[in-house]
Amino acid sequence: MIDGYDWISGPLPTVDGSYCKPMVPIGVQGYYAVRKDYEHPEAVVKMLNLFVEDAFGDGDISYFVTTDKYQEPFKLAKLAIAQPDKNIQIWKACTAALKGDTSLIEDNKEAEQNYLSIKQWQDNPVAENNQGWGYDRIFGEGGSIGVLNDYEQKNALIIDEFYGGSTPTMSSKMATLNTMQLETYTKIITGEADISDYDDFVEKWNSLGGADITNEVNEWYAAH
């Protein structure tokens, strides 16, 4: 609770109460590249293996053990890779532990850390324990990962199938279109604009380059 307000996560609402199907980007967040004449290209794979063994294997799992000196030390790794459902597994372990079943956190050091942080906040909700407040809103009961898990279980996520580089119109006009979108959505949410303004936004978005981007993306998809 902060200044009389509390933040919760929930599924996207719809007019008729049906389950909304949001679009999400492809799960790949980045790539590691090695120049072709590098003497030891296998070093990248070895470093990734080391991270996986330490973070998810039977070792000390130090990448996920927060200390007084390092918060979320896994972010310090030069090379890192994670299981696709890592956060969902943490959410399952944390919510089970908060209900009294700690069996799932015994082999998941990151989940254990998050659970302890959440419990610390719940038992003593003071400023220095605010990190636990944040983890509670992510991995606790009613947390955002629980909402994501519900979407996944209902097969309600639409994966964006465009994963190419920027199209010509994206390069020249996407920043302007994104700004217009953000401003329009914000005004509608805050009541500064009527919901009917969304239709005007779509028309403007298409006329200012959105339609060209759509055509370019469809051409890219057809070629792949």
mmCIF file of the C-alpha atoms, coordinates in Angstrom:
data_MODEL
# 
_entry.id   MODEL 
# 
loop_
_atom_site.group_PDB 
_atom_site.id 
_atom_site.type_symbol 
_atom_site.label_atom_id 
_atom_site.label_alt_id 
_atom_site.label_comp_id 
_atom_site.label_asym_id 
_atom_site.label_entity_id 
_atom_site.label_seq_id 
_atom_site.pdbx_PDB_ins_code 
_atom_site.Cartn_x 
_atom_site.Cartn_y 
_atom_site.Cartn_z 
_atom_site.occupancy 
_atom_site.B_iso_or_equiv 
_atom_site.pdbx_formal_charge 
_atom_site.auth_seq_id 
_atom_site.auth_comp_id 
_atom_site.auth_asym_id 
_atom_site.auth_atom_id 
_atom_site.pdbx_PDB_model_num 
ATOM 1   C CA . MET A 1 1   ? 0.000   0.000   0.000   1.00 0.00 ? 1   MET A CA 1 
ATOM 2   C CA . ILE A 1 2   ? 1.471   3.382   -1.010  1.00 0.00 ? 2   ILE A CA 1 
ATOM 3   C CA . ASP A 1 3   ? -0.172  6.709   -0.053  1.00 0.00 ? 3   ASP A CA 1 
ATOM 4   C CA . GLY A 1 4   ? -3.627  5.147   0.160   1.00 0.00 ? 4   GLY A CA 1 
ATOM 5   C CA . TYR A 1 5   ? -3.408  3.384   -3.195  1.00 0.00 ? 5   TYR A CA 1 
ATOM 6   C CA . ASP A 1 6   ? -2.783  -0.245  -3.993  1.00 0.00 ? 6   ASP A CA 1 
ATOM 7   C CA . TRP A 1 7   ? -1.701  -1.642  -7.347  1.00 0.00 ? 7   TRP A CA 1 
ATOM 8   C CA . ILE A 1 8   ? -3.183  -4.852  -8.709  1.00 0.00 ? 8   ILE A CA 1 
ATOM 9   C CA . SER A 1 9   ? -2.953  -6.683  -12.026 1.00 0.00 ? 9   SER A CA 1 
ATOM 10  C CA . GLY A 1 10  ? -5.920  -7.926  -13.993 1.00 0.00 ? 10  GLY A CA 1 
ATOM 11  C CA . PRO A 1 11  ? -6.820  -9.220  -17.453 1.00 0.00 ? 11  PRO A CA 1 
ATOM 12  C CA . LEU A 1 12  ? -7.722  -6.723  -20.159 1.00 0.00 ? 12  LEU A CA 1 
ATOM 13  C CA . PRO A 1 13  ? -11.435 -5.882  -19.956 1.00 0.00 ? 13  PRO A CA 1 
ATOM 14  C CA . THR A 1 14  ? -13.789 -6.291  -22.905 1.00 0.00 ? 14  THR A CA 1 
ATOM 15  C CA . VAL A 1 15  ? -17.213 -4.865  -23.650 1.00 0.00 ? 15  VAL A CA 1 
ATOM 16  C CA . ASP A 1 16  ? -18.984 -8.223  -23.563 1.00 0.00 ? 16  ASP A CA 1 
ATOM 17  C CA . GLY A 1 17  ? -16.918 -9.844  -20.811 1.00 0.00 ? 17  GLY A CA 1 
ATOM 18  C CA . SER A 1 18  ? -15.164 -12.264 -23.151 1.00 0.00 ? 18  SER A CA 1 
ATOM 19  C CA . TYR A 1 19  ? -11.486 -13.044 -22.721 1.00 0.00 ? 19  TYR A CA 1 
ATOM 20  C CA . CYS A 1 20  ? -9.335  -10.537 -24.586 1.00 0.00 ? 20  CYS A CA 1 
ATOM 21  C CA . LYS A 1 21  ? -6.491  -11.870 -26.735 1.00 0.00 ? 21  LYS A CA 1 
ATOM 22  C CA . PRO A 1 22  ? -3.553  -9.437  -26.546 1.00 0.00 ? 22  PRO A CA 1 
ATOM 23  C CA . MET A 1 23  ? -0.630  -9.550  -28.951 1.00 0.00 ? 23  MET A CA 1 
ATOM 24  C CA . VAL A 1 24  ? 2.767   -10.259 -27.445 1.00 0.00 ? 24  VAL A CA 1 
ATOM 25  C CA . PRO A 1 25  ? 6.198   -10.115 -29.092 1.00 0.00 ? 25  PRO A CA 1 
ATOM 26  C CA . ILE A 1 26  ? 8.243   -13.154 -29.998 1.00 0.00 ? 26  ILE A CA 1 
ATOM 27  C CA . GLY A 1 27  ? 9.958   -14.593 -26.933 1.00 0.00 ? 27  GLY A CA 1 
ATOM 28  C CA . VAL A 1 28  ? 13.514  -14.014 -28.201 1.00 0.00 ? 28  VAL A CA 1 
ATOM 29  C CA . GLN A 1 29  ? 14.904  -10.879 -26.553 1.00 0.00 ? 29  GLN A CA 1 
ATOM 30  C CA . GLY A 1 30  ? 18.289  -10.758 -28.204 1.00 0.00 ? 30  GLY A CA 1 
ATOM 31  C CA . TYR A 1 31  ? 21.126  -12.605 -29.898 1.00 0.00 ? 31  TYR A CA 1 
ATOM 32  C CA . TYR A 1 32  ? 24.785  -13.175 -29.158 1.00 0.00 ? 32  TYR A CA 1 
ATOM 33  C CA . ALA A 1 33  ? 27.105  -12.879 -32.130 1.00 0.00 ? 33  ALA A CA 1 
ATOM 34  C CA . VAL A 1 34  ? 30.766  -13.749 -32.561 1.00 0.00 ? 34  VAL A CA 1 
ATOM 35  C CA . ARG A 1 35  ? 32.853  -12.549 -35.477 1.00 0.00 ? 35  ARG A CA 1 
ATOM 36  C CA . LYS A 1 36  ? 33.851  -15.360 -37.793 1.00 0.00 ? 36  LYS A CA 1 
ATOM 37  C CA . ASP A 1 37  ? 37.613  -15.005 -37.227 1.00 0.00 ? 37  ASP A CA 1 
ATOM 38  C CA . TYR A 1 38  ? 37.370  -15.017 -33.410 1.00 0.00 ? 38  TYR A CA 1 
ATOM 39  C CA . GLU A 1 39  ? 39.889  -17.481 -31.962 1.00 0.00 ? 39  GLU A CA 1 
ATOM 40  C CA . HIS A 1 40  ? 37.523  -19.116 -29.441 1.00 0.00 ? 40  HIS A CA 1 
ATOM 41  C CA . PRO A 1 41  ? 33.883  -18.831 -30.588 1.00 0.00 ? 41  PRO A CA 1 
ATOM 42  C CA . GLU A 1 42  ? 32.999  -21.728 -28.295 1.00 0.00 ? 42  GLU A CA 1 
ATOM 43  C CA . ALA A 1 43  ? 33.570  -19.416 -25.314 1.00 0.00 ? 43  ALA A CA 1 
ATOM 44  C CA . VAL A 1 44  ? 30.084  -17.974 -25.766 1.00 0.00 ? 44  VAL A CA 1 
ATOM 45  C CA . VAL A 1 45  ? 28.465  -21.402 -25.425 1.00 0.00 ? 45  VAL A CA 1 
ATOM 46  C CA . LYS A 1 46  ? 30.657  -22.245 -22.426 1.00 0.00 ? 46  LYS A CA 1 
ATOM 47  C CA . MET A 1 47  ? 29.684  -19.005 -20.679 1.00 0.00 ? 47  MET A CA 1 
ATOM 48  C CA . LEU A 1 48  ? 25.995  -19.653 -21.348 1.00 0.00 ? 48  LEU A CA 1 
ATOM 49  C CA . ASN A 1 49  ? 26.348  -23.201 -20.041 1.00 0.00 ? 49  ASN A CA 1 
ATOM 50  C CA . LEU A 1 50  ? 28.019  -21.874 -16.905 1.00 0.00 ? 50  LEU A CA 1 
ATOM 51  C CA . PHE A 1 51  ? 25.139  -19.474 -16.310 1.00 0.00 ? 51  PHE A CA 1 
ATOM 52  C CA . VAL A 1 52  ? 22.512  -22.183 -16.826 1.00 0.00 ? 52  VAL A CA 1 
ATOM 53  C CA . GLU A 1 53  ? 24.348  -24.619 -14.540 1.00 0.00 ? 53  GLU A CA 1 
ATOM 54  C CA . ASP A 1 54  ? 24.696  -22.002 -11.812 1.00 0.00 ? 54  ASP A CA 1 
ATOM 55  C CA . ALA A 1 55  ? 21.243  -20.448 -12.165 1.00 0.00 ? 55  ALA A CA 1 
ATOM 56  C CA . PHE A 1 56  ? 19.138  -23.541 -12.803 1.00 0.00 ? 56  PHE A CA 1 
ATOM 57  C CA . GLY A 1 57  ? 21.331  -26.537 -11.997 1.00 0.00 ? 57  GLY A CA 1 
ATOM 58  C CA . ASP A 1 58  ? 22.457  -28.272 -8.832  1.00 0.00 ? 58  ASP A CA 1 
ATOM 59  C CA . GLY A 1 59  ? 25.168  -25.768 -7.959  1.00 0.00 ? 59  GLY A CA 1 
ATOM 60  C CA . ASP A 1 60  ? 25.009  -22.953 -5.409  1.00 0.00 ? 60  ASP A CA 1 
ATOM 61  C CA . ILE A 1 61  ? 22.738  -20.939 -7.757  1.00 0.00 ? 61  ILE A CA 1 
ATOM 62  C CA . SER A 1 62  ? 24.528  -17.762 -6.721  1.00 0.00 ? 62  SER A CA 1 
ATOM 63  C CA . TYR A 1 63  ? 23.156  -15.737 -9.634  1.00 0.00 ? 63  TYR A CA 1 
ATOM 64  C CA . PHE A 1 64  ? 19.790  -15.543 -7.875  1.00 0.00 ? 64  PHE A CA 1 
ATOM 65  C CA . VAL A 1 65  ? 20.930  -15.113 -4.268  1.00 0.00 ? 65  VAL A CA 1 
ATOM 66  C CA . THR A 1 66  ? 20.530  -11.456 -3.364  1.00 0.00 ? 66  THR A CA 1 
ATOM 67  C CA . THR A 1 67  ? 23.023  -10.037 -0.869  1.00 0.00 ? 67  THR A CA 1 
ATOM 68  C CA . ASP A 1 68  ? 23.428  -6.717  0.892   1.00 0.00 ? 68  ASP A CA 1 
ATOM 69  C CA . LYS A 1 69  ? 25.885  -5.746  -1.837  1.00 0.00 ? 69  LYS A CA 1 
ATOM 70  C CA . TYR A 1 70  ? 24.060  -7.015  -4.930  1.00 0.00 ? 70  TYR A CA 1 
ATOM 71  C CA . GLN A 1 71  ? 20.367  -6.816  -5.752  1.00 0.00 ? 71  GLN A CA 1 
ATOM 72  C CA . GLU A 1 72  ? 19.296  -9.295  -8.421  1.00 0.00 ? 72  GLU A CA 1 
ATOM 73  C CA . PRO A 1 73  ? 22.895  -10.376 -9.171  1.00 0.00 ? 73  PRO A CA 1 
ATOM 74  C CA . PHE A 1 74  ? 21.800  -12.350 -12.258 1.00 0.00 ? 74  PHE A CA 1 
ATOM 75  C CA . LYS A 1 75  ? 21.695  -9.002  -14.056 1.00 0.00 ? 75  LYS A CA 1 
ATOM 76  C CA . LEU A 1 76  ? 25.479  -8.772  -13.681 1.00 0.00 ? 76  LEU A CA 1 
ATOM 77  C CA . ALA A 1 77  ? 26.085  -11.790 -15.909 1.00 0.00 ? 77  ALA A CA 1 
ATOM 78  C CA . LYS A 1 78  ? 27.747  -10.907 -19.206 1.00 0.00 ? 78  LYS A CA 1 
ATOM 79  C CA . LEU A 1 79  ? 25.856  -13.699 -20.959 1.00 0.00 ? 79  LEU A CA 1 
ATOM 80  C CA . ALA A 1 80  ? 22.560  -15.113 -19.742 1.00 0.00 ? 80  ALA A CA 1 
ATOM 81  C CA . ILE A 1 81  ? 19.710  -17.288 -20.893 1.00 0.00 ? 81  ILE A CA 1 
ATOM 82  C CA . ALA A 1 82  ? 16.517  -18.345 -19.121 1.00 0.00 ? 82  ALA A CA 1 
ATOM 83  C CA . GLN A 1 83  ? 13.799  -20.962 -19.289 1.00 0.00 ? 83  GLN A CA 1 
ATOM 84  C CA . PRO A 1 84  ? 10.766  -19.708 -21.269 1.00 0.00 ? 84  PRO A CA 1 
ATOM 85  C CA . ASP A 1 85  ? 8.400   -20.273 -18.327 1.00 0.00 ? 85  ASP A CA 1 
ATOM 86  C CA . LYS A 1 86  ? 10.850  -19.307 -15.582 1.00 0.00 ? 86  LYS A CA 1 
ATOM 87  C CA . ASN A 1 87  ? 8.673   -16.596 -14.056 1.00 0.00 ? 87  ASN A CA 1 
ATOM 88  C CA . ILE A 1 88  ? 5.532   -18.711 -14.190 1.00 0.00 ? 88  ILE A CA 1 
ATOM 89  C CA . GLN A 1 89  ? 7.330   -21.471 -12.263 1.00 0.00 ? 89  GLN A CA 1 
ATOM 90  C CA . ILE A 1 90  ? 8.457   -18.883 -9.697  1.00 0.00 ? 90  ILE A CA 1 
ATOM 91  C CA . TRP A 1 91  ? 4.891   -17.619 -9.347  1.00 0.00 ? 91  TRP A CA 1 
ATOM 92  C CA . LYS A 1 92  ? 3.586   -21.153 -8.800  1.00 0.00 ? 92  LYS A CA 1 
ATOM 93  C CA . ALA A 1 93  ? 6.259   -21.809 -6.173  1.00 0.00 ? 93  ALA A CA 1 
ATOM 94  C CA . CYS A 1 94  ? 5.730   -18.496 -4.361  1.00 0.00 ? 94  CYS A CA 1 
ATOM 95  C CA . THR A 1 95  ? 1.935   -18.671 -4.263  1.00 0.00 ? 95  THR A CA 1 
ATOM 96  C CA . ALA A 1 96  ? 2.106   -22.260 -3.005  1.00 0.00 ? 96  ALA A CA 1 
ATOM 97  C CA . ALA A 1 97  ? 4.617   -21.284 -0.309  1.00 0.00 ? 97  ALA A CA 1 
ATOM 98  C CA . LEU A 1 98  ? 2.476   -18.337 0.778   1.00 0.00 ? 98  LEU A CA 1 
ATOM 99  C CA . LYS A 1 99  ? -0.332  -20.856 1.337   1.00 0.00 ? 99  LYS A CA 1 
ATOM 100 C CA . GLY A 1 100 ? 1.935   -23.087 3.399   1.00 0.00 ? 100 GLY A CA 1 
ATOM 101 C CA . ASP A 1 101 ? 3.374   -25.515 0.837   1.00 0.00 ? 101 ASP A CA 1 
ATOM 102 C CA . THR A 1 102 ? 7.095   -24.737 0.575   1.00 0.00 ? 102 THR A CA 1 
ATOM 103 C CA . SER A 1 103 ? 8.034   -27.863 -1.391  1.00 0.00 ? 103 SER A CA 1 
ATOM 104 C CA . LEU A 1 104 ? 8.264   -26.041 -4.719  1.00 0.00 ? 104 LEU A CA 1 
ATOM 105 C CA . ILE A 1 105 ? 10.712  -23.391 -3.497  1.00 0.00 ? 105 ILE A CA 1 
ATOM 106 C CA . GLU A 1 106 ? 13.173  -25.946 -2.126  1.00 0.00 ? 106 GLU A CA 1 
ATOM 107 C CA . ASP A 1 107 ? 14.742  -26.497 -5.555  1.00 0.00 ? 107 ASP A CA 1 
ATOM 108 C CA . ASN A 1 108 ? 14.182  -22.983 -6.900  1.00 0.00 ? 108 ASN A CA 1 
ATOM 109 C CA . LYS A 1 109 ? 16.530  -20.524 -5.246  1.00 0.00 ? 109 LYS A CA 1 
ATOM 110 C CA . GLU A 1 110 ? 15.136  -17.509 -7.092  1.00 0.00 ? 110 GLU A CA 1 
ATOM 111 C CA . ALA A 1 111 ? 11.593  -18.409 -6.019  1.00 0.00 ? 111 ALA A CA 1 
ATOM 112 C CA . GLU A 1 112 ? 12.800  -18.845 -2.454  1.00 0.00 ? 112 GLU A CA 1 
ATOM 113 C CA . GLN A 1 113 ? 14.432  -15.418 -2.506  1.00 0.00 ? 113 GLN A CA 1 
ATOM 114 C CA . ASN A 1 114 ? 11.287  -13.786 -3.848  1.00 0.00 ? 114 ASN A CA 1 
ATOM 115 C CA . TYR A 1 115 ? 9.099   -15.621 -1.333  1.00 0.00 ? 115 TYR A CA 1 
ATOM 116 C CA . LEU A 1 116 ? 11.268  -14.501 1.582   1.00 0.00 ? 116 LEU A CA 1 
ATOM 117 C CA . SER A 1 117 ? 11.172  -10.930 0.296   1.00 0.00 ? 117 SER A CA 1 
ATOM 118 C CA . ILE A 1 118 ? 7.380   -11.047 0.010   1.00 0.00 ? 118 ILE A CA 1 
ATOM 119 C CA . LYS A 1 119 ? 7.018   -12.518 3.509   1.00 0.00 ? 119 LYS A CA 1 
ATOM 120 C CA . GLN A 1 120 ? 9.333   -9.861  4.912   1.00 0.00 ? 120 GLN A CA 1 
ATOM 121 C CA . TRP A 1 121 ? 7.078   -7.177  3.462   1.00 0.00 ? 121 TRP A CA 1 
ATOM 122 C CA . GLN A 1 122 ? 3.866   -8.834  4.589   1.00 0.00 ? 122 GLN A CA 1 
ATOM 123 C CA . ASP A 1 123 ? 5.183   -9.304  8.115   1.00 0.00 ? 123 ASP A CA 1 
ATOM 124 C CA . ASN A 1 124 ? 6.671   -5.823  8.328   1.00 0.00 ? 124 ASN A CA 1 
ATOM 125 C CA . PRO A 1 125 ? 5.384   -3.412  5.631   1.00 0.00 ? 125 PRO A CA 1 
ATOM 126 C CA . VAL A 1 126 ? 7.913   -0.615  6.073   1.00 0.00 ? 126 VAL A CA 1 
ATOM 127 C CA . ALA A 1 127 ? 9.850   1.390   3.514   1.00 0.00 ? 127 ALA A CA 1 
ATOM 128 C CA . GLU A 1 128 ? 13.021  -0.705  3.690   1.00 0.00 ? 128 GLU A CA 1 
ATOM 129 C CA . ASN A 1 129 ? 10.996  -3.772  2.720   1.00 0.00 ? 129 ASN A CA 1 
ATOM 130 C CA . ASN A 1 130 ? 9.425   -2.180  -0.353  1.00 0.00 ? 130 ASN A CA 1 
ATOM 131 C CA . GLN A 1 131 ? 11.158  -4.669  -2.648  1.00 0.00 ? 131 GLN A CA 1 
ATOM 132 C CA . GLY A 1 132 ? 8.903   -7.314  -1.173  1.00 0.00 ? 132 GLY A CA 1 
ATOM 133 C CA . TRP A 1 133 ? 5.890   -5.158  -1.979  1.00 0.00 ? 133 TRP A CA 1 
ATOM 134 C CA . GLY A 1 134 ? 6.975   -5.155  -5.615  1.00 0.00 ? 134 GLY A CA 1 
ATOM 135 C CA . TYR A 1 135 ? 7.625   -8.902  -5.740  1.00 0.00 ? 135 TYR A CA 1 
ATOM 136 C CA . ASP A 1 136 ? 4.230   -9.512  -4.133  1.00 0.00 ? 136 ASP A CA 1 
ATOM 137 C CA . ARG A 1 137 ? 2.565   -7.651  -7.009  1.00 0.00 ? 137 ARG A CA 1 
ATOM 138 C CA . ILE A 1 138 ? 4.438   -9.865  -9.476  1.00 0.00 ? 138 ILE A CA 1 
ATOM 139 C CA . PHE A 1 139 ? 4.815   -13.308 -7.900  1.00 0.00 ? 139 PHE A CA 1 
ATOM 140 C CA . GLY A 1 140 ? 2.300   -13.208 -5.056  1.00 0.00 ? 140 GLY A CA 1 
ATOM 141 C CA . GLU A 1 141 ? -1.362  -14.147 -5.002  1.00 0.00 ? 141 GLU A CA 1 
ATOM 142 C CA . GLY A 1 142 ? -3.135  -11.961 -7.576  1.00 0.00 ? 142 GLY A CA 1 
ATOM 143 C CA . GLY A 1 143 ? 0.236   -10.966 -9.045  1.00 0.00 ? 143 GLY A CA 1 
ATOM 144 C CA . SER A 1 144 ? 0.870   -10.065 -12.661 1.00 0.00 ? 144 SER A CA 1 
ATOM 145 C CA . ILE A 1 145 ? 2.502   -13.426 -13.482 1.00 0.00 ? 145 ILE A CA 1 
ATOM 146 C CA . GLY A 1 146 ? -0.665  -15.157 -12.324 1.00 0.00 ? 146 GLY A CA 1 
ATOM 147 C CA . VAL A 1 147 ? -2.628  -13.114 -14.863 1.00 0.00 ? 147 VAL A CA 1 
ATOM 148 C CA . LEU A 1 148 ? -0.087  -14.038 -17.531 1.00 0.00 ? 148 LEU A CA 1 
ATOM 149 C CA . ASN A 1 149 ? -0.374  -17.708 -16.571 1.00 0.00 ? 149 ASN A CA 1 
ATOM 150 C CA . ASP A 1 150 ? -4.153  -17.484 -16.944 1.00 0.00 ? 150 ASP A CA 1 
ATOM 151 C CA . TYR A 1 151 ? -3.733  -16.080 -20.459 1.00 0.00 ? 151 TYR A CA 1 
ATOM 152 C CA . GLU A 1 152 ? -1.295  -18.875 -21.298 1.00 0.00 ? 152 GLU A CA 1 
ATOM 153 C CA . GLN A 1 153 ? -3.591  -21.577 -19.924 1.00 0.00 ? 153 GLN A CA 1 
ATOM 154 C CA . LYS A 1 154 ? -6.481  -20.231 -21.991 1.00 0.00 ? 154 LYS A CA 1 
ATOM 155 C CA . ASN A 1 155 ? -4.272  -20.032 -25.100 1.00 0.00 ? 155 ASN A CA 1 
ATOM 156 C CA . ALA A 1 156 ? -5.275  -16.384 -25.283 1.00 0.00 ? 156 ALA A CA 1 
ATOM 157 C CA . LEU A 1 157 ? -1.944  -14.851 -26.314 1.00 0.00 ? 157 LEU A CA 1 
ATOM 158 C CA . ILE A 1 158 ? -1.403  -13.935 -29.957 1.00 0.00 ? 158 ILE A CA 1 
ATOM 159 C CA . ILE A 1 159 ? 2.311   -14.145 -30.783 1.00 0.00 ? 159 ILE A CA 1 
ATOM 160 C CA . ASP A 1 160 ? 3.470   -11.374 -33.124 1.00 0.00 ? 160 ASP A CA 1 
ATOM 161 C CA . GLU A 1 161 ? 4.822   -13.199 -36.164 1.00 0.00 ? 161 GLU A CA 1 
ATOM 162 C CA . PHE A 1 162 ? 6.841   -10.243 -37.442 1.00 0.00 ? 162 PHE A CA 1 
ATOM 163 C CA . TYR A 1 163 ? 10.426  -10.493 -36.217 1.00 0.00 ? 163 TYR A CA 1 
ATOM 164 C CA . GLY A 1 164 ? 12.293  -8.728  -38.987 1.00 0.00 ? 164 GLY A CA 1 
ATOM 165 C CA . GLY A 1 165 ? 14.114  -5.429  -38.941 1.00 0.00 ? 165 GLY A CA 1 
ATOM 166 C CA . SER A 1 166 ? 12.355  -2.110  -39.310 1.00 0.00 ? 166 SER A CA 1 
ATOM 167 C CA . THR A 1 167 ? 10.547  -1.645  -42.611 1.00 0.00 ? 167 THR A CA 1 
ATOM 168 C CA . PRO A 1 168 ? 11.205  1.589   -44.568 1.00 0.00 ? 168 PRO A CA 1 
ATOM 169 C CA . THR A 1 169 ? 8.055   3.274   -43.243 1.00 0.00 ? 169 THR A CA 1 
ATOM 170 C CA . MET A 1 170 ? 8.753   2.062   -39.699 1.00 0.00 ? 170 MET A CA 1 
ATOM 171 C CA . SER A 1 171 ? 12.134  3.786   -39.829 1.00 0.00 ? 171 SER A CA 1 
ATOM 172 C CA . SER A 1 172 ? 10.657  7.117   -40.893 1.00 0.00 ? 172 SER A CA 1 
ATOM 173 C CA . LYS A 1 173 ? 7.268   7.216   -39.169 1.00 0.00 ? 173 LYS A CA 1 
ATOM 174 C CA . MET A 1 174 ? 6.981   4.631   -36.377 1.00 0.00 ? 174 MET A CA 1 
ATOM 175 C CA . ALA A 1 175 ? 8.189   6.992   -33.630 1.00 0.00 ? 175 ALA A CA 1 
ATOM 176 C CA . THR A 1 176 ? 5.490   9.518   -34.532 1.00 0.00 ? 176 THR A CA 1 
ATOM 177 C CA . LEU A 1 177 ? 2.806   6.833   -34.693 1.00 0.00 ? 177 LEU A CA 1 
ATOM 178 C CA . ASN A 1 178 ? 3.823   5.401   -31.314 1.00 0.00 ? 178 ASN A CA 1 
ATOM 179 C CA . THR A 1 179 ? 3.683   8.846   -29.716 1.00 0.00 ? 179 THR A CA 1 
ATOM 180 C CA . MET A 1 180 ? 0.234   9.473   -31.153 1.00 0.00 ? 180 MET A CA 1 
ATOM 181 C CA . GLN A 1 181 ? -0.937  6.080   -29.917 1.00 0.00 ? 181 GLN A CA 1 
ATOM 182 C CA . LEU A 1 182 ? 0.365   6.675   -26.389 1.00 0.00 ? 182 LEU A CA 1 
ATOM 183 C CA . GLU A 1 183 ? -1.198  10.129  -26.195 1.00 0.00 ? 183 GLU A CA 1 
ATOM 184 C CA . THR A 1 184 ? -4.563  8.885   -27.491 1.00 0.00 ? 184 THR A CA 1 
ATOM 185 C CA . TYR A 1 185 ? -4.705  5.901   -25.135 1.00 0.00 ? 185 TYR A CA 1 
ATOM 186 C CA . THR A 1 186 ? -3.713  8.067   -22.164 1.00 0.00 ? 186 THR A CA 1 
ATOM 187 C CA . LYS A 1 187 ? -6.396  10.642  -22.891 1.00 0.00 ? 187 LYS A CA 1 
ATOM 188 C CA . ILE A 1 188 ? -9.079  7.968   -23.246 1.00 0.00 ? 188 ILE A CA 1 
ATOM 189 C CA . ILE A 1 189 ? -8.032  6.248   -20.006 1.00 0.00 ? 189 ILE A CA 1 
ATOM 190 C CA . THR A 1 190 ? -7.967  9.496   -18.039 1.00 0.00 ? 190 THR A CA 1 
ATOM 191 C CA . GLY A 1 191 ? -11.282 10.657  -19.466 1.00 0.00 ? 191 GLY A CA 1 
ATOM 192 C CA . GLU A 1 192 ? -9.785  13.603  -21.338 1.00 0.00 ? 192 GLU A CA 1 
ATOM 193 C CA . ALA A 1 193 ? -10.998 12.044  -24.595 1.00 0.00 ? 193 ALA A CA 1 
ATOM 194 C CA . ASP A 1 194 ? -14.056 9.951   -25.416 1.00 0.00 ? 194 ASP A CA 1 
ATOM 195 C CA . ILE A 1 195 ? -13.745 6.274   -26.323 1.00 0.00 ? 195 ILE A CA 1 
ATOM 196 C CA . SER A 1 196 ? -15.090 7.174   -29.760 1.00 0.00 ? 196 SER A CA 1 
ATOM 197 C CA . ASP A 1 197 ? -11.833 9.044   -30.404 1.00 0.00 ? 197 ASP A CA 1 
ATOM 198 C CA . TYR A 1 198 ? -10.198 5.651   -30.860 1.00 0.00 ? 198 TYR A CA 1 
ATOM 199 C CA . ASP A 1 199 ? -11.842 5.328   -34.279 1.00 0.00 ? 199 ASP A CA 1 
ATOM 200 C CA . ASP A 1 200 ? -10.378 8.703   -35.295 1.00 0.00 ? 200 ASP A CA 1 
ATOM 201 C CA . PHE A 1 201 ? -6.987  7.546   -34.029 1.00 0.00 ? 201 PHE A CA 1 
ATOM 202 C CA . VAL A 1 202 ? -7.118  4.390   -36.177 1.00 0.00 ? 202 VAL A CA 1 
ATOM 203 C CA . GLU A 1 203 ? -7.985  6.441   -39.254 1.00 0.00 ? 203 GLU A CA 1 
ATOM 204 C CA . LYS A 1 204 ? -5.126  8.869   -38.602 1.00 0.00 ? 204 LYS A CA 1 
ATOM 205 C CA . TRP A 1 205 ? -2.726  6.031   -37.784 1.00 0.00 ? 205 TRP A CA 1 
ATOM 206 C CA . ASN A 1 206 ? -3.417  4.393   -41.123 1.00 0.00 ? 206 ASN A CA 1 
ATOM 207 C CA . SER A 1 207 ? -3.232  7.627   -43.126 1.00 0.00 ? 207 SER A CA 1 
ATOM 208 C CA . LEU A 1 208 ? 0.037   8.758   -41.504 1.00 0.00 ? 208 LEU A CA 1 
ATOM 209 C CA . GLY A 1 209 ? 1.912   5.587   -42.399 1.00 0.00 ? 209 GLY A CA 1 
ATOM 210 C CA . GLY A 1 210 ? 0.248   2.757   -40.502 1.00 0.00 ? 210 GLY A CA 1 
ATOM 211 C CA . ALA A 1 211 ? -1.369  1.302   -43.606 1.00 0.00 ? 211 ALA A CA 1 
ATOM 212 C CA . ASP A 1 212 ? 1.985   1.346   -45.415 1.00 0.00 ? 212 ASP A CA 1 
ATOM 213 C CA . ILE A 1 213 ? 3.642   -0.405  -42.458 1.00 0.00 ? 213 ILE A CA 1 
ATOM 214 C CA . THR A 1 214 ? 0.905   -3.045  -42.439 1.00 0.00 ? 214 THR A CA 1 
ATOM 215 C CA . ASN A 1 215 ? 1.452   -3.702  -46.147 1.00 0.00 ? 215 ASN A CA 1 
ATOM 216 C CA . GLU A 1 216 ? 5.225   -3.889  -45.710 1.00 0.00 ? 216 GLU A CA 1 
ATOM 217 C CA . VAL A 1 217 ? 4.906   -6.343  -42.822 1.00 0.00 ? 217 VAL A CA 1 
ATOM 218 C CA . ASN A 1 218 ? 2.489   -8.520  -44.790 1.00 0.00 ? 218 ASN A CA 1 
ATOM 219 C CA . GLU A 1 219 ? 4.901   -8.538  -47.725 1.00 0.00 ? 219 GLU A CA 1 
ATOM 220 C CA . TRP A 1 220 ? 7.716   -9.567  -45.379 1.00 0.00 ? 220 TRP A CA 1 
ATOM 221 C CA . TYR A 1 221 ? 5.575   -12.359 -43.917 1.00 0.00 ? 221 TYR A CA 1 
ATOM 222 C CA . ALA A 1 222 ? 4.587   -13.649 -47.358 1.00 0.00 ? 222 ALA A CA 1 
ATOM 223 C CA . ALA A 1 223 ? 8.253   -13.827 -48.349 1.00 0.00 ? 223 ALA A CA 1 
ATOM 224 C CA . HIS A 1 224 ? 9.146   -15.884 -45.268 1.00 0.00 ? 224 HIS A CA 1 
# 
